[in-house]
Amino acid sequence: MPEFVIERNMPGVGKLGAGDLKAASQGSCSVLRELGPEIQWVNSYVTDDKIYCIYRAPNEALIRKHAEMGGFPANSISPVRAHIDPTTAD
């Protein structure tokens, strides 16, 4: 299934506490359950003012629907073209 990187501009998000992040995660998971197994949240990285999320979905439209239903931004959605890591250099 295709993977996507989603950039969410959320000023101050890095200052949120564990409880706030848990609530946001629960909201996202609730929407995912409604949308069904075609869309999967892999993981996310929280920075000072943005969240970068990795999702698997058949298309960008389903990711946009998830964001709309969840009430959070999806400022940029980019398909993953390749995976690299330190072992790629070997």
PyMOL Python script that loads the backbone (N, CA, C, O; Angstrom):
from pymol import cmd

cmd.read_pdbstr("""\
ATOM      1  N   MET A   1       0.849  -1.176   0.000  1.00  0.00           N
ATOM      2  CA  MET A   1       0.000   0.000   0.000  1.00  0.00           C
ATOM      3  C   MET A   1       0.894   1.239   0.000  1.00  0.00           C
ATOM      4  O   MET A   1       1.913   1.250   0.691  1.00  0.00           O
ATOM      5  N   PRO A   2       0.545   2.277  -0.752  1.00  0.00           N
ATOM      6  CA  PRO A   2       1.359   3.492  -0.794  1.00  0.00           C
ATOM      7  C   PRO A   2       1.486   4.146   0.588  1.00  0.00           C
ATOM      8  O   PRO A   2       0.563   4.111   1.402  1.00  0.00           O
ATOM      9  N   GLU A   3       2.655   4.741   0.820  1.00  0.00           N
ATOM     10  CA  GLU A   3       2.894   5.499   2.044  1.00  0.00           C
ATOM     11  C   GLU A   3       2.979   6.977   1.704  1.00  0.00           C
ATOM     12  O   GLU A   3       3.384   7.358   0.605  1.00  0.00           O
ATOM     13  N   PHE A   4       2.589   7.805   2.672  1.00  0.00           N
ATOM     14  CA  PHE A   4       2.606   9.252   2.508  1.00  0.00           C
ATOM     15  C   PHE A   4       3.191   9.899   3.753  1.00  0.00           C
ATOM     16  O   PHE A   4       3.049   9.391   4.865  1.00  0.00           O
ATOM     17  N   VAL A   5       3.853  11.036   3.542  1.00  0.00           N
ATOM     18  CA  VAL A   5       4.299  11.887   4.639  1.00  0.00           C
ATOM     19  C   VAL A   5       3.357  13.085   4.668  1.00  0.00           C
ATOM     20  O   VAL A   5       3.187  13.774   3.662  1.00  0.00           O
ATOM     21  N   ILE A   6       2.749  13.330   5.821  1.00  0.00           N
ATOM     22  CA  ILE A   6       1.824  14.449   5.988  1.00  0.00           C
ATOM     23  C   ILE A   6       2.485  15.471   6.898  1.00  0.00           C
ATOM     24  O   ILE A   6       2.961  15.139   7.983  1.00  0.00           O
ATOM     25  N   GLU A   7       2.507  16.709   6.446  1.00  0.00           N
ATOM     26  CA  GLU A   7       3.039  17.809   7.247  1.00  0.00           C
ATOM     27  C   GLU A   7       1.854  18.610   7.779  1.00  0.00           C
ATOM     28  O   GLU A   7       1.024  19.106   7.017  1.00  0.00           O
ATOM     29  N   ARG A   8       1.796  18.722   9.103  1.00  0.00           N
ATOM     30  CA  ARG A   8       0.716  19.459   9.753  1.00  0.00           C
ATOM     31  C   ARG A   8       1.309  20.667  10.453  1.00  0.00           C
ATOM     32  O   ARG A   8       2.052  20.521  11.424  1.00  0.00           O
ATOM     33  N   ASN A   9       0.986  21.861   9.969  1.00  0.00           N
ATOM     34  CA  ASN A   9       1.437  23.090  10.615  1.00  0.00           C
ATOM     35  C   ASN A   9       0.554  23.351  11.825  1.00  0.00           C
ATOM     36  O   ASN A   9      -0.640  23.614  11.688  1.00  0.00           O
ATOM     37  N   MET A  10       1.150  23.278  13.012  1.00  0.00           N
ATOM     38  CA  MET A  10       0.408  23.431  14.256  1.00  0.00           C
ATOM     39  C   MET A  10       1.278  24.212  15.247  1.00  0.00           C
ATOM     40  O   MET A  10       1.928  23.609  16.100  1.00  0.00           O
ATOM     41  N   PRO A  11       1.295  25.549  15.142  1.00  0.00           N
ATOM     42  CA  PRO A  11       2.154  26.355  16.001  1.00  0.00           C
ATOM     43  C   PRO A  11       2.009  25.990  17.487  1.00  0.00           C
ATOM     44  O   PRO A  11       0.902  25.907  18.019  1.00  0.00           O
ATOM     45  N   GLY A  12       3.151  25.777  18.129  1.00  0.00           N
ATOM     46  CA  GLY A  12       3.170  25.466  19.552  1.00  0.00           C
ATOM     47  C   GLY A  12       2.918  24.020  19.915  1.00  0.00           C
ATOM     48  O   GLY A  12       2.893  23.691  21.101  1.00  0.00           O
ATOM     49  N   VAL A  13       2.730  23.149  18.950  1.00  0.00           N
ATOM     50  CA  VAL A  13       2.379  21.753  19.241  1.00  0.00           C
ATOM     51  C   VAL A  13       3.450  21.044  20.068  1.00  0.00           C
ATOM     52  O   VAL A  13       3.140  20.123  20.824  1.00  0.00           O
ATOM     53  N   GLY A  14       4.692  21.462  19.930  1.00  0.00           N
ATOM     54  CA  GLY A  14       5.766  20.835  20.681  1.00  0.00           C
ATOM     55  C   GLY A  14       5.694  21.088  22.176  1.00  0.00           C
ATOM     56  O   GLY A  14       6.373  20.421  22.957  1.00  0.00           O
ATOM     57  N   LYS A  15       4.881  22.039  22.574  1.00  0.00           N
ATOM     58  CA  LYS A  15       4.718  22.359  23.998  1.00  0.00           C
ATOM     59  C   LYS A  15       3.568  21.591  24.644  1.00  0.00           C
ATOM     60  O   LYS A  15       3.346  21.705  25.849  1.00  0.00           O
ATOM     61  N   LEU A  16       2.839  20.815  23.852  1.00  0.00           N
ATOM     62  CA  LEU A  16       1.726  20.059  24.412  1.00  0.00           C
ATOM     63  C   LEU A  16       2.230  18.967  25.340  1.00  0.00           C
ATOM     64  O   LEU A  16       3.294  18.390  25.119  1.00  0.00           O
ATOM     65  N   GLY A  17       1.467  18.696  26.366  1.00  0.00           N
ATOM     66  CA  GLY A  17       1.821  17.639  27.307  1.00  0.00           C
ATOM     67  C   GLY A  17       1.368  16.282  26.818  1.00  0.00           C
ATOM     68  O   GLY A  17       0.685  16.157  25.801  1.00  0.00           O
ATOM     69  N   ALA A  18       1.766  15.271  27.564  1.00  0.00           N
ATOM     70  CA  ALA A  18       1.438  13.893  27.206  1.00  0.00           C
ATOM     71  C   ALA A  18      -0.068  13.671  27.112  1.00  0.00           C
ATOM     72  O   ALA A  18      -0.533  12.953  26.227  1.00  0.00           O
ATOM     73  N   GLY A  19      -0.822  14.271  28.002  1.00  0.00           N
ATOM     74  CA  GLY A  19      -2.278  14.109  27.982  1.00  0.00           C
ATOM     75  C   GLY A  19      -2.905  14.691  26.730  1.00  0.00           C
ATOM     76  O   GLY A  19      -3.822  14.102  26.158  1.00  0.00           O
ATOM     77  N   ASP A  20      -2.410  15.853  26.300  1.00  0.00           N
ATOM     78  CA  ASP A  20      -2.930  16.473  25.075  1.00  0.00           C
ATOM     79  C   ASP A  20      -2.595  15.628  23.848  1.00  0.00           C
ATOM     80  O   ASP A  20      -3.426  15.447  22.958  1.00  0.00           O
ATOM     81  N   LEU A  21      -1.369  15.115  23.817  1.00  0.00           N
ATOM     82  CA  LEU A  21      -0.974  14.274  22.682  1.00  0.00           C
ATOM     83  C   LEU A  21      -1.757  12.970  22.672  1.00  0.00           C
ATOM     84  O   LEU A  21      -2.104  12.457  21.608  1.00  0.00           O
ATOM     85  N   LYS A  22      -2.033  12.439  23.844  1.00  0.00           N
ATOM     86  CA  LYS A  22      -2.846  11.221  23.928  1.00  0.00           C
ATOM     87  C   LYS A  22      -4.251  11.477  23.401  1.00  0.00           C
ATOM     88  O   LYS A  22      -4.790  10.664  22.651  1.00  0.00           O
ATOM     89  N   ALA A  23      -4.845  12.598  23.786  1.00  0.00           N
ATOM     90  CA  ALA A  23      -6.193  12.943  23.322  1.00  0.00           C
ATOM     91  C   ALA A  23      -6.217  13.123  21.802  1.00  0.00           C
ATOM     92  O   ALA A  23      -7.149  12.676  21.132  1.00  0.00           O
ATOM     93  N   ALA A  24      -5.193  13.776  21.267  1.00  0.00           N
ATOM     94  CA  ALA A  24      -5.122  13.963  19.815  1.00  0.00           C
ATOM     95  C   ALA A  24      -4.992  12.608  19.114  1.00  0.00           C
ATOM     96  O   ALA A  24      -5.621  12.377  18.081  1.00  0.00           O
ATOM     97  N   SER A  25      -4.184  11.727  19.673  1.00  0.00           N
ATOM     98  CA  SER A  25      -4.015  10.391  19.098  1.00  0.00           C
ATOM     99  C   SER A  25      -5.318   9.605  19.136  1.00  0.00           C
ATOM    100  O   SER A  25      -5.668   8.916  18.177  1.00  0.00           O
ATOM    101  N   GLN A  26      -6.025   9.713  20.242  1.00  0.00           N
ATOM    102  CA  GLN A  26      -7.311   9.017  20.362  1.00  0.00           C
ATOM    103  C   GLN A  26      -8.309   9.527  19.337  1.00  0.00           C
ATOM    104  O   GLN A  26      -9.060   8.747  18.751  1.00  0.00           O
ATOM    105  N   GLY A  27      -8.318  10.850  19.118  1.00  0.00           N
ATOM    106  CA  GLY A  27      -9.216  11.414  18.107  1.00  0.00           C
ATOM    107  C   GLY A  27      -8.889  10.905  16.724  1.00  0.00           C
ATOM    108  O   GLY A  27      -9.785  10.557  15.955  1.00  0.00           O
ATOM    109  N   SER A  28      -7.604  10.859  16.404  1.00  0.00           N
ATOM    110  CA  SER A  28      -7.183  10.359  15.103  1.00  0.00           C
ATOM    111  C   SER A  28      -7.570   8.896  14.927  1.00  0.00           C
ATOM    112  O   SER A  28      -8.075   8.506  13.874  1.00  0.00           O
ATOM    113  N   CYS A  29      -7.334   8.086  15.959  1.00  0.00           N
ATOM    114  CA  CYS A  29      -7.668   6.659  15.886  1.00  0.00           C
ATOM    115  C   CYS A  29      -9.172   6.432  15.741  1.00  0.00           C
ATOM    116  O   CYS A  29      -9.599   5.492  15.070  1.00  0.00           O
ATOM    117  N   SER A  30      -9.959   7.280  16.360  1.00  0.00           N
ATOM    118  CA  SER A  30     -11.411   7.173  16.240  1.00  0.00           C
ATOM    119  C   SER A  30     -11.846   7.374  14.791  1.00  0.00           C
ATOM    120  O   SER A  30     -12.688   6.636  14.279  1.00  0.00           O
ATOM    121  N   VAL A  31     -11.269   8.373  14.139  1.00  0.00           N
ATOM    122  CA  VAL A  31     -11.595   8.623  12.730  1.00  0.00           C
ATOM    123  C   VAL A  31     -11.100   7.464  11.865  1.00  0.00           C
ATOM    124  O   VAL A  31     -11.786   7.047  10.932  1.00  0.00           O
ATOM    125  N   LEU A  32      -9.922   6.948  12.171  1.00  0.00           N
ATOM    126  CA  LEU A  32      -9.396   5.816  11.400  1.00  0.00           C
ATOM    127  C   LEU A  32     -10.338   4.616  11.469  1.00  0.00           C
ATOM    128  O   LEU A  32     -10.559   3.935  10.467  1.00  0.00           O
ATOM    129  N   ARG A  33     -10.890   4.363  12.652  1.00  0.00           N
ATOM    130  CA  ARG A  33     -11.842   3.243  12.795  1.00  0.00           C
ATOM    131  C   ARG A  33     -13.075   3.473  11.917  1.00  0.00           C
ATOM    132  O   ARG A  33     -13.600   2.531  11.323  1.00  0.00           O
ATOM    133  N   GLU A  34     -13.531   4.716  11.838  1.00  0.00           N
ATOM    134  CA  GLU A  34     -14.694   5.036  10.992  1.00  0.00           C
ATOM    135  C   GLU A  34     -14.382   4.814   9.517  1.00  0.00           C
ATOM    136  O   GLU A  34     -15.228   4.338   8.760  1.00  0.00           O
ATOM    137  N   LEU A  35     -13.163   5.161   9.116  1.00  0.00           N
ATOM    138  CA  LEU A  35     -12.797   5.068   7.703  1.00  0.00           C
ATOM    139  C   LEU A  35     -12.478   3.645   7.260  1.00  0.00           C
ATOM    140  O   LEU A  35     -12.564   3.337   6.071  1.00  0.00           O
ATOM    141  N   GLY A  36     -12.118   2.788   8.183  1.00  0.00           N
ATOM    142  CA  GLY A  36     -11.859   1.396   7.839  1.00  0.00           C
ATOM    143  C   GLY A  36     -10.393   1.090   7.617  1.00  0.00           C
ATOM    144  O   GLY A  36      -9.541   1.968   7.758  1.00  0.00           O
ATOM    145  N   PRO A  37     -10.096  -0.152   7.271  1.00  0.00           N
ATOM    146  CA  PRO A  37      -8.710  -0.635   7.220  1.00  0.00           C
ATOM    147  C   PRO A  37      -7.881  -0.151   6.031  1.00  0.00           C
ATOM    148  O   PRO A  37      -6.688  -0.447   5.966  1.00  0.00           O
ATOM    149  N   GLU A  38      -8.466   0.572   5.107  1.00  0.00           N
ATOM    150  CA  GLU A  38      -7.694   1.048   3.955  1.00  0.00           C
ATOM    151  C   GLU A  38      -6.678   2.125   4.319  1.00  0.00           C
ATOM    152  O   GLU A  38      -5.736   2.362   3.564  1.00  0.00           O
ATOM    153  N   ILE A  39      -6.855   2.779   5.464  1.00  0.00           N
ATOM    154  CA  ILE A  39      -5.944   3.834   5.879  1.00  0.00           C
ATOM    155  C   ILE A  39      -5.335   3.452   7.222  1.00  0.00           C
ATOM    156  O   ILE A  39      -6.038   3.047   8.148  1.00  0.00           O
ATOM    157  N   GLN A  40      -4.019   3.588   7.310  1.00  0.00           N
ATOM    158  CA  GLN A  40      -3.298   3.205   8.523  1.00  0.00           C
ATOM    159  C   GLN A  40      -2.327   4.312   8.919  1.00  0.00           C
ATOM    160  O   GLN A  40      -1.615   4.865   8.081  1.00  0.00           O
ATOM    161  N   TRP A  41      -2.314   4.621  10.196  1.00  0.00           N
ATOM    162  CA  TRP A  41      -1.347   5.568  10.750  1.00  0.00           C
ATOM    163  C   TRP A  41      -0.147   4.763  11.202  1.00  0.00           C
ATOM    164  O   TRP A  41      -0.284   3.860  12.027  1.00  0.00           O
ATOM    165  N   VAL A  42       1.030   5.075  10.675  1.00  0.00           N
ATOM    166  CA  VAL A  42       2.245   4.346  11.023  1.00  0.00           C
ATOM    167  C   VAL A  42       2.898   4.973  12.252  1.00  0.00           C
ATOM    168  O   VAL A  42       3.095   4.296  13.261  1.00  0.00           O
ATOM    169  N   ASN A  43       3.234   6.258  12.175  1.00  0.00           N
ATOM    170  CA  ASN A  43       3.779   6.988  13.306  1.00  0.00           C
ATOM    171  C   ASN A  43       3.849   8.477  12.981  1.00  0.00           C
ATOM    172  O   ASN A  43       3.576   8.894  11.855  1.00  0.00           O
ATOM    173  N   SER A  44       4.217   9.268  13.982  1.00  0.00           N
ATOM    174  CA  SER A  44       4.314  10.715  13.801  1.00  0.00           C
ATOM    175  C   SER A  44       5.509  11.251  14.575  1.00  0.00           C
ATOM    176  O   SER A  44       5.955  10.657  15.557  1.00  0.00           O
ATOM    177  N   TYR A  45       6.010  12.381  14.112  1.00  0.00           N
ATOM    178  CA  TYR A  45       7.110  13.082  14.752  1.00  0.00           C
ATOM    179  C   TYR A  45       6.631  14.487  15.099  1.00  0.00           C
ATOM    180  O   TYR A  45       6.212  15.243  14.221  1.00  0.00           O
ATOM    181  N   VAL A  46       6.695  14.833  16.384  1.00  0.00           N
ATOM    182  CA  VAL A  46       6.251  16.142  16.846  1.00  0.00           C
ATOM    183  C   VAL A  46       7.464  17.044  16.981  1.00  0.00           C
ATOM    184  O   VAL A  46       8.420  16.705  17.678  1.00  0.00           O
ATOM    185  N   THR A  47       7.429  18.197  16.314  1.00  0.00           N
ATOM    186  CA  THR A  47       8.474  19.207  16.449  1.00  0.00           C
ATOM    187  C   THR A  47       7.857  20.430  17.121  1.00  0.00           C
ATOM    188  O   THR A  47       6.715  20.371  17.578  1.00  0.00           O
ATOM    189  N   ASP A  48       8.584  21.519  17.187  1.00  0.00           N
ATOM    190  CA  ASP A  48       8.063  22.704  17.873  1.00  0.00           C
ATOM    191  C   ASP A  48       6.725  23.176  17.308  1.00  0.00           C
ATOM    192  O   ASP A  48       5.788  23.445  18.060  1.00  0.00           O
ATOM    193  N   ASP A  49       6.641  23.274  15.983  1.00  0.00           N
ATOM    194  CA  ASP A  49       5.459  23.877  15.358  1.00  0.00           C
ATOM    195  C   ASP A  49       4.807  23.021  14.278  1.00  0.00           C
ATOM    196  O   ASP A  49       3.925  23.492  13.560  1.00  0.00           O
ATOM    197  N   LYS A  50       5.233  21.779  14.162  1.00  0.00           N
ATOM    198  CA  LYS A  50       4.670  20.904  13.133  1.00  0.00           C
ATOM    199  C   LYS A  50       4.635  19.472  13.640  1.00  0.00           C
ATOM    200  O   LYS A  50       5.376  19.087  14.544  1.00  0.00           O
ATOM    201  N   ILE A  51       3.750  18.698  13.027  1.00  0.00           N
ATOM    202  CA  ILE A  51       3.746  17.250  13.211  1.00  0.00           C
ATOM    203  C   ILE A  51       3.918  16.642  11.822  1.00  0.00           C
ATOM    204  O   ILE A  51       3.223  17.018  10.877  1.00  0.00           O
ATOM    205  N   TYR A  52       4.841  15.709  11.713  1.00  0.00           N
ATOM    206  CA  TYR A  52       5.063  14.971  10.476  1.00  0.00           C
ATOM    207  C   TYR A  52       4.559  13.554  10.706  1.00  0.00           C
ATOM    208  O   TYR A  52       5.026  12.860  11.609  1.00  0.00           O
ATOM    209  N   CYS A  53       3.612  13.132   9.891  1.00  0.00           N
ATOM    210  CA  CYS A  53       2.973  11.827  10.067  1.00  0.00           C
ATOM    211  C   CYS A  53       3.254  10.931   8.870  1.00  0.00           C
ATOM    212  O   CYS A  53       3.327  11.390   7.731  1.00  0.00           O
ATOM    213  N   ILE A  54       3.409   9.654   9.152  1.00  0.00           N
ATOM    214  CA  ILE A  54       3.535   8.648   8.104  1.00  0.00           C
ATOM    215  C   ILE A  54       2.239   7.833   8.103  1.00  0.00           C
ATOM    216  O   ILE A  54       1.838   7.280   9.126  1.00  0.00           O
ATOM    217  N   TYR A  55       1.600   7.772   6.943  1.00  0.00           N
ATOM    218  CA  TYR A  55       0.352   7.029   6.780  1.00  0.00           C
ATOM    219  C   TYR A  55       0.463   6.110   5.584  1.00  0.00           C
ATOM    220  O   TYR A  55       1.218   6.374   4.648  1.00  0.00           O
ATOM    221  N   ARG A  56      -0.290   5.034   5.623  1.00  0.00           N
ATOM    222  CA  ARG A  56      -0.485   4.165   4.465  1.00  0.00           C
ATOM    223  C   ARG A  56      -1.934   4.315   4.037  1.00  0.00           C
ATOM    224  O   ARG A  56      -2.850   4.228   4.855  1.00  0.00           O
ATOM    225  N   ALA A  57      -2.128   4.538   2.761  1.00  0.00           N
ATOM    226  CA  ALA A  57      -3.485   4.704   2.223  1.00  0.00           C
ATOM    227  C   ALA A  57      -3.428   4.505   0.712  1.00  0.00           C
ATOM    228  O   ALA A  57      -2.372   4.669   0.101  1.00  0.00           O
ATOM    229  N   PRO A  58      -4.560   4.153   0.112  1.00  0.00           N
ATOM    230  CA  PRO A  58      -4.546   3.943  -1.336  1.00  0.00           C
ATOM    231  C   PRO A  58      -4.369   5.236  -2.130  1.00  0.00           C
ATOM    232  O   PRO A  58      -3.939   5.208  -3.283  1.00  0.00           O
ATOM    233  N   ASN A  59      -4.707   6.383  -1.500  1.00  0.00           N
ATOM    234  CA  ASN A  59      -4.614   7.653  -2.218  1.00  0.00           C
ATOM    235  C   ASN A  59      -4.609   8.835  -1.247  1.00  0.00           C
ATOM    236  O   ASN A  59      -4.926   8.693  -0.066  1.00  0.00           O
ATOM    237  N   GLU A  60      -4.247   9.986  -1.767  1.00  0.00           N
ATOM    238  CA  GLU A  60      -4.187  11.223  -0.989  1.00  0.00           C
ATOM    239  C   GLU A  60      -5.569  11.669  -0.534  1.00  0.00           C
ATOM    240  O   GLU A  60      -5.708  12.252   0.541  1.00  0.00           O
ATOM    241  N   ALA A  61      -6.584  11.403  -1.335  1.00  0.00           N
ATOM    242  CA  ALA A  61      -7.940  11.843  -0.997  1.00  0.00           C
ATOM    243  C   ALA A  61      -8.408  11.256   0.339  1.00  0.00           C
ATOM    244  O   ALA A  61      -9.064  11.945   1.120  1.00  0.00           O
ATOM    245  N   LEU A  62      -8.081  10.013   0.600  1.00  0.00           N
ATOM    246  CA  LEU A  62      -8.497   9.389   1.857  1.00  0.00           C
ATOM    247  C   LEU A  62      -7.766  10.024   3.048  1.00  0.00           C
ATOM    248  O   LEU A  62      -8.339  10.162   4.129  1.00  0.00           O
ATOM    249  N   ILE A  63      -6.518  10.404   2.847  1.00  0.00           N
ATOM    250  CA  ILE A  63      -5.778  11.090   3.904  1.00  0.00           C
ATOM    251  C   ILE A  63      -6.402  12.456   4.170  1.00  0.00           C
ATOM    252  O   ILE A  63      -6.534  12.860   5.325  1.00  0.00           O
ATOM    253  N   ARG A  64      -6.781  13.159   3.133  1.00  0.00           N
ATOM    254  CA  ARG A  64      -7.439  14.464   3.308  1.00  0.00           C
ATOM    255  C   ARG A  64      -8.779  14.301   4.035  1.00  0.00           C
ATOM    256  O   ARG A  64      -9.135  15.127   4.875  1.00  0.00           O
ATOM    257  N   LYS A  65      -9.508  13.254   3.714  1.00  0.00           N
ATOM    258  CA  LYS A  65     -10.783  12.999   4.385  1.00  0.00           C
ATOM    259  C   LYS A  65     -10.555  12.751   5.871  1.00  0.00           C
ATOM    260  O   LYS A  65     -11.306  13.255   6.705  1.00  0.00           O
ATOM    261  N   HIS A  66      -9.529  11.981   6.208  1.00  0.00           N
ATOM    262  CA  HIS A  66      -9.188  11.724   7.612  1.00  0.00           C
ATOM    263  C   HIS A  66      -8.911  13.036   8.338  1.00  0.00           C
ATOM    264  O   HIS A  66      -9.421  13.256   9.436  1.00  0.00           O
ATOM    265  N   ALA A  67      -8.110  13.905   7.736  1.00  0.00           N
ATOM    266  CA  ALA A  67      -7.782  15.191   8.354  1.00  0.00           C
ATOM    267  C   ALA A  67      -9.030  16.048   8.538  1.00  0.00           C
ATOM    268  O   ALA A  67      -9.223  16.661   9.588  1.00  0.00           O
ATOM    269  N   GLU A  68      -9.868  16.085   7.518  1.00  0.00           N
ATOM    270  CA  GLU A  68     -11.103  16.874   7.589  1.00  0.00           C
ATOM    271  C   GLU A  68     -12.021  16.363   8.696  1.00  0.00           C
ATOM    272  O   GLU A  68     -12.548  17.146   9.487  1.00  0.00           O
ATOM    273  N   MET A  69     -12.205  15.059   8.746  1.00  0.00           N
ATOM    274  CA  MET A  69     -13.083  14.485   9.772  1.00  0.00           C
ATOM    275  C   MET A  69     -12.508  14.675  11.177  1.00  0.00           C
ATOM    276  O   MET A  69     -13.256  14.847  12.140  1.00  0.00           O
ATOM    277  N   GLY A  70     -11.178  14.643  11.290  1.00  0.00           N
ATOM    278  CA  GLY A  70     -10.531  14.779  12.588  1.00  0.00           C
ATOM    279  C   GLY A  70     -10.354  16.215  13.034  1.00  0.00           C
ATOM    280  O   GLY A  70     -10.082  16.477  14.205  1.00  0.00           O
ATOM    281  N   GLY A  71     -10.508  17.152  12.099  1.00  0.00           N
ATOM    282  CA  GLY A  71     -10.374  18.562  12.440  1.00  0.00           C
ATOM    283  C   GLY A  71      -8.938  19.019  12.620  1.00  0.00           C
ATOM    284  O   GLY A  71      -8.676  19.947  13.385  1.00  0.00           O
ATOM    285  N   PHE A  72      -8.003  18.382  11.928  1.00  0.00           N
ATOM    286  CA  PHE A  72      -6.622  18.828  12.011  1.00  0.00           C
ATOM    287  C   PHE A  72      -6.078  19.055  10.602  1.00  0.00           C
ATOM    288  O   PHE A  72      -6.585  18.480   9.638  1.00  0.00           O
ATOM    289  N   PRO A  73      -5.037  19.900  10.482  1.00  0.00           N
ATOM    290  CA  PRO A  73      -4.550  20.265   9.154  1.00  0.00           C
ATOM    291  C   PRO A  73      -3.774  19.142   8.472  1.00  0.00           C
ATOM    292  O   PRO A  73      -3.207  18.263   9.121  1.00  0.00           O
ATOM    293  N   ALA A  74      -3.770  19.200   7.169  1.00  0.00           N
ATOM    294  CA  ALA A  74      -2.887  18.378   6.342  1.00  0.00           C
ATOM    295  C   ALA A  74      -2.334  19.331   5.291  1.00  0.00           C
ATOM    296  O   ALA A  74      -2.772  19.334   4.141  1.00  0.00           O
ATOM    297  N   ASN A  75      -1.354  20.146   5.711  1.00  0.00           N
ATOM    298  CA  ASN A  75      -0.853  21.218   4.863  1.00  0.00           C
ATOM    299  C   ASN A  75      -0.091  20.713   3.645  1.00  0.00           C
ATOM    300  O   ASN A  75      -0.084  21.350   2.592  1.00  0.00           O
ATOM    301  N   SER A  76       0.545  19.569   3.803  1.00  0.00           N
ATOM    302  CA  SER A  76       1.282  18.984   2.693  1.00  0.00           C
ATOM    303  C   SER A  76       1.178  17.459   2.807  1.00  0.00           C
ATOM    304  O   SER A  76       1.354  16.890   3.884  1.00  0.00           O
ATOM    305  N   ILE A  77       0.893  16.821   1.688  1.00  0.00           N
ATOM    306  CA  ILE A  77       0.846  15.365   1.630  1.00  0.00           C
ATOM    307  C   ILE A  77       1.739  14.939   0.470  1.00  0.00           C
ATOM    308  O   ILE A  77       1.497  15.300  -0.682  1.00  0.00           O
ATOM    309  N   SER A  78       2.774  14.167   0.792  1.00  0.00           N
ATOM    310  CA  SER A  78       3.735  13.758  -0.231  1.00  0.00           C
ATOM    311  C   SER A  78       3.863  12.242  -0.250  1.00  0.00           C
ATOM    312  O   SER A  78       4.045  11.623   0.799  1.00  0.00           O
ATOM    313  N   PRO A  79       3.771  11.639  -1.429  1.00  0.00           N
ATOM    314  CA  PRO A  79       3.969  10.199  -1.510  1.00  0.00           C
ATOM    315  C   PRO A  79       5.429   9.839  -1.245  1.00  0.00           C
ATOM    316  O   PRO A  79       6.337  10.538  -1.694  1.00  0.00           O
ATOM    317  N   VAL A  80       5.648   8.759  -0.523  1.00  0.00           N
ATOM    318  CA  VAL A  80       6.998   8.258  -0.270  1.00  0.00           C
ATOM    319  C   VAL A  80       7.437   7.484  -1.509  1.00  0.00           C
ATOM    320  O   VAL A  80       6.742   6.576  -1.965  1.00  0.00           O
ATOM    321  N   ARG A  81       8.586   7.850  -2.042  1.00  0.00           N
ATOM    322  CA  ARG A  81       9.094   7.203  -3.254  1.00  0.00           C
ATOM    323  C   ARG A  81      10.130   6.108  -2.945  1.00  0.00           C
ATOM    324  O   ARG A  81      10.303   5.167  -3.719  1.00  0.00           O
ATOM    325  N   ALA A  82      10.812   6.251  -1.800  1.00  0.00           N
ATOM    326  CA  ALA A  82      11.824   5.260  -1.428  1.00  0.00           C
ATOM    327  C   ALA A  82      12.119   5.395   0.069  1.00  0.00           C
ATOM    328  O   ALA A  82      11.879   6.441   0.672  1.00  0.00           O
ATOM    329  N   HIS A  83      12.637   4.328   0.645  1.00  0.00           N
ATOM    330  CA  HIS A  83      13.098   4.329   2.030  1.00  0.00           C
ATOM    331  C   HIS A  83      14.604   4.185   2.001  1.00  0.00           C
ATOM    332  O   HIS A  83      15.142   3.333   1.294  1.00  0.00           O
ATOM    333  N   ILE A  84      15.285   5.021   2.773  1.00  0.00           N
ATOM    334  CA  ILE A  84      16.728   4.866   2.931  1.00  0.00           C
ATOM    335  C   ILE A  84      17.059   4.982   4.414  1.00  0.00           C
ATOM    336  O   ILE A  84      16.327   5.603   5.185  1.00  0.00           O
ATOM    337  N   ASP A  85      18.166   4.379   4.791  1.00  0.00           N
ATOM    338  CA  ASP A  85      18.680   4.454   6.154  1.00  0.00           C
ATOM    339  C   ASP A  85      20.168   4.145   6.080  1.00  0.00           C
ATOM    340  O   ASP A  85      20.692   3.957   4.982  1.00  0.00           O
ATOM    341  N   PRO A  86      20.866   4.086   7.209  1.00  0.00           N
ATOM    342  CA  PRO A  86      22.308   3.836   7.155  1.00  0.00           C
ATOM    343  C   PRO A  86      22.697   2.553   6.413  1.00  0.00           C
ATOM    344  O   PRO A  86      23.787   2.475   5.846  1.00  0.00           O
ATOM    345  N   THR A  87      21.826   1.559   6.411  1.00  0.00           N
ATOM    346  CA  THR A  87      22.162   0.317   5.715  1.00  0.00           C
ATOM    347  C   THR A  87      22.144   0.490   4.191  1.00  0.00           C
ATOM    348  O   THR A  87      22.706  -0.335   3.471  1.00  0.00           O
ATOM    349  N   THR A  88      21.508   1.543   3.701  1.00  0.00           N
ATOM    350  CA  THR A  88      21.491   1.809   2.269  1.00  0.00           C
ATOM    351  C   THR A  88      22.906   2.061   1.755  1.00  0.00           C
ATOM    352  O   THR A  88      23.201   1.797   0.590  1.00  0.00           O
ATOM    353  N   ALA A  89      23.771   2.565   2.613  1.00  0.00           N
ATOM    354  CA  ALA A  89      25.158   2.856   2.227  1.00  0.00           C
ATOM    355  C   ALA A  89      26.007   1.608   2.070  1.00  0.00           C
ATOM    356  O   ALA A  89      27.070   1.657   1.452  1.00  0.00           O
ATOM    357  N   ASP A  90      25.560   0.507   2.610  1.00  0.00           N
ATOM    358  CA  ASP A  90      26.347  -0.738   2.534  1.00  0.00           C
ATOM    359  C   ASP A  90      26.348  -1.348   1.166  1.00  0.00           C
ATOM    360  O   ASP A  90      26.965  -2.392   0.956  1.00  0.00           O
TER     361      ASP A  90
END
""", "prot")
cmd.dss("prot")
cmd.show_as("cartoon", "prot")
cmd.util.cbc("prot")
cmd.orient("prot")
